[in-house]
Amino acid sequence: MNKKILVASKSYIPRMRVHRLISDMNYHFIFDNDEQRNRAIKELGLRKNGTHVANTPNIGQAGIAFVREWGERNLIDFGEWYIWIDDNVSHFTWLPYPWYDQERIDFDVDWKNLEGKSLMIQACYDWHKIYNTICPINQIIQIWEELIQKCEQEKTVFGGFSIEENFFFRYKKWQYFTYVRTQNAVAKNVGLPFHYWPECMIEDMARSVDVVARYGKVVVNKFVKPMKQFWEIGGIGLLQERIPNLEHGNAVLIKMYPELMQYTKGKKCQLSFKHKTQRSIDQWRREHGYL
């Protein structure tokens, strides 16, 4: 595969796994400094021409936004599609064929008329097991290309995969008004930032919201899920360490894009789109000068 794959990393070796998946691909690891880069080359055997140094300033958790913007500006041509993936992604799961080719899954279960708790438990177990089928990396390469084609078809520039475990919330293959996580995403360099404000830590949420405002949607494939440990040591911080920046960043987004976003269930550390249809999204875009 010729698409460039960008990986933002602090070179914390115990958490790094994705290099095993993409070792034969066109990868580009981006480190904060030379010490991190040299350690990864020495201990993981990364190719020198596949490693880069952003010289990230000392700006705390917002450094991730700086690194992503540096990568897009310095390694990706304008108009080029490329891929982001986190350094601790170990594998992918998916809803395999024949289900993968469907637009939605009805689960073929009459949940209301199931007789007995054991049958319901078995039905849930079966679908959970199917959705957690391991997806070979060669298939993922094809799925990346499919996602890029779907983004082009929908005339947008940012796409990703499921962040949810529960199969009940993944019955539709495609979702358009949601959050693209750069744990694994496809993006087109059209000159948008990742570092939207000085303390920006939620760089992928900020890019997702901006793309929906400018292009009307993102594209998320809910049938595929990159697998990693969230809030793992060696990244930008554990969950409790991120909450102040999450809450601050979400408040900034609500002000930047008034009436487009809302707090999820009143939680200031979680955002979702207020509008759930293309019609209402486009109406918001007209009212706010994006159409």
N, C-alpha and C positions, 0 to 999 in steps of 0.2 A: 504494500500500500504506500502511495506516494504522499498522502496528506501528512503535513507536519503535526506532530503530537507534542504539546507543551505541558511540562510538569513543573509546578512551583514547589520548591522543596527547601527545607532547612538542613537536609542531610543528617537527620537523626536516624541512624542505621537500623535500630530495632524495629521501626515502624515501616520501613521501606520495602514494598513488595511489587509495585507495579512494573519495575524494570524487568522482572521475569516474564511478564506478559508481552512487553513491547520491545524485547531485546533485538529483534530483527527488523524493527520498523524505523521510521524517520523521526526519532524522538529528540527532544530538546529540553533537558532539565535546566531550570533557572534557579540559581542559588543567590543568597544575599551577598556572599563574599567569597574570596579566593580560598579561604580555609575550608569552607563547606564543600566547595567544588572539588578541591584536591582530595578531601576525605572520601567523597563518593567515588571518584575515579580509582583511588587506591583500594578501597574496601569492597566496592561492588563491581569494579571492572567496566564502568561506563566509558563509552567512547569520548575522547577529548573533544571532538568536533560536535558532539551531542550534548555538551555542557556549557553553560554560560553564567556570567556573573552580572547581576543587576546593580551591585553597589547600593543596596537598599539603605536609605537613611534610617536613623534611629527614631522611628515613629510608632513603635509598638505594634499593636494588632493591625493597624492600618497598612502595615508593610505589605500584606498580601495583595491589596489593591494596587500598590505601587509596582509590585513584581508582575502582576498580570498585565498592567498597562505597558510596562517596559517590554514584556515579551511580545505583545501584539505590535507595538511600534517598531521594534528592532528586528524581529524575526519573521514577521508576516507581511507580505506585500499587500498594498491596498487592493481590496476586491477579492482577496484570497480566502478560501475556506480552510479551517484548521480545527484541531481537536484539543480540548483541555482534559486532563485526567489527574486525579490526586495521587501522590506517591505511595499511599497506603491502600489503594484498591488491590484486592487479591484475586478477584474473579467476578464473573457476572452470572446472574440467574435470569431466566426468561420463561415466558409462556411459549412452549415449543409448537411446532407444526403438529396437527393441522390447525390448531387454534390461532397461531401467530398471524395467519393471513386474514383473520376475521377483524371487522371493525369494532365489534363489541362481543362480550361473552354474557350469555344469560344463565350460565352455570347448569342448565338442564336439571334443576332441582326444584321441586314443588315444596318450598320451605314451609309454607303454612300448613300443609297436610302431611308432613312427616310424622310418622307414628313412633313416638318414643325418642328419648334424648339420645340414645346410642346411635340412631340413624343420622341425626343431625350432626353429631360429633364426627361420624365417619365421613359424611359429605364434606364438612369443613376441612377435615384432614386431607381428603383426596385432592381438593382444589389447592389447598396450601402446598401440598407436595408437588403438584404440577407446576404452579407458579414459581417454585424454587428449584426447578430443573437447572442444572449447570449448563451455561451456554459456552461452547467452544470459542476461543479467541478468533478463529477464522470466520466464524459466523458473526461475531461482533464487528469485524472489519466491514462486512457487507451491510450490517445494520447501521454503522456510522454513515456509509454512503447513502443508504436509504433515507436516513434522517436529514442529511443535507439536501437530497432531492425533494423531500417533503417540505423543508423550509423554503426552498426555491419556488416550489409549487404554490405555497401559501404566501409568498412574497415577504418573507421575514428573514432575519439574520442571526437567530439564536435558537438553539434547540438542545434538549437534554433528555433525561430518563427519570424513571420513577424514584421517589425518595421514600415511598411508603411500603411497608411490609404487608399490610392487610389487603388481601385480594379483593375484598368487597369494594374497595375504593379504586380498583384498577380494572374495572369491567370494560371500560372504553380504551381502545388502543391509543387514541390521540387526544391530547388536552392542549388548549390554546391560551388560556388566561390564568397563568400560574407561574410558579417559581422554577427557573432553570438553575440547578446547582452545578457549579463547575467541578464537582467531584468527577463528573464526566459530562462534557458538553461539546457541541459543535458550534462554531462561531465564524462569522464573516467579518473581516476587517473593513468597516465602513467609516472609521474615524471616530467612533464613540469612545468615551473614556471608560475606565474601570474605577479610577480614583476620582469619584464624583465630588467629594468634599474632603477636607484635611484629615478628619478622623475616620474616614470610611473604612469599615471592616467588612460590611455586608456587600462586597463588590458584585457578587453574582445576583443578589436580589436587586441592587440598584440598576444593573444592566438589564435584568428581566423587565423591571417596571418601565424603564426608559424605552426599551424595544417595543413593548406593548403600546406605549404612548405614541411612538413614532411610526410603527409599522402595523399596529393593530392586533398583533398576537406574537407569541412565541410558539414553539412546537415541542411537546413532550411525549415521548413514547412510553406509555405506562406498562407495556408488556415486558420491559427490560429493566433490570436493576443492577447497577454496579455495587459490589459488596465491599464494605470497609468497616472499621470500627470508628464510630463517631466520637469526637472530642478526645482523640487519642493523643497521648503525650508525644511531643515533638512537632506539633503543628503550631497554631497561633493561640492555643490555650484551651483549658478544659471549659465545660459549659458554664460553670459558675464565674469563671474569669471573663467570659465573653458577654454575660448578660448586660452589664452597664453599656457596652458599646452596641449591643443588639437593640436595646431600648432607645438609646440615643439615635442610632441610625434609622430605626423605624419611624421615630418622630420626625426626623428630617425628611424622609420620603413622603410622609403624609402631608407635610407642608409644601414640598416641591411639586407634588401631583395631587392637588386638592380634590377630594371626592372620588379619587380612583382607588385608593387603598383603605383598608380598615383593619383594626386589631382583631385577631382571631380569638373568639370567645373572651374578649376583654383582656387578653394577655398582651402586655406591651412589648414582649419579646417575640411575638409572632404576628405576621401580616398576611392578609389575603386580598384578592381583588374584590371590590364591591360589585362589579359588573360581571355577569356570567354568560352573556350572549354577545355575538358580534355586533348586533344592532345597538345594544346599549354601550358597548365599548366605542363604537364609531360615533355615537351621539356625544359621548364625553370628549372624544378627540375633536369633533367640530366645535364644541363649546369652548375648548381650551386652545384652539388655534393649531392643532396638529393635522387637520384635514381642510 
